[in-house]
Amino acid sequence: MSGVLIFLFLLSGLFVLLIVAGIFWSIRSGQFDDLEGPAERIVMDDDDPMLPARRLNKAANSPTISLTQTEHTQ
């Protein structure tokens, strides 16, 4: 019985060391640098036609209709 308890204590100590090492690794590698950025990026609407960059790209890519074309089609 005591051999099983020693094994479980050693196993739990190993898990604690792995968790602490994982936390220090994540802090050093910058995992916690920007916590709000991804959450706010989800809410932002990239397809908004009112954004200036979208308006300029749409205007440049949209075909223009001249008066002569509209007169011929009517």
Buried (B, 14 or more C-beta within 10 A) or exposed (E): EEEEEEEEEEEEEEEEEEEEEEEEEEEEEEEEEEEEEEEEEEEEEEEEEEEEEEEEEEEEEEEEEEEEEEEEEE
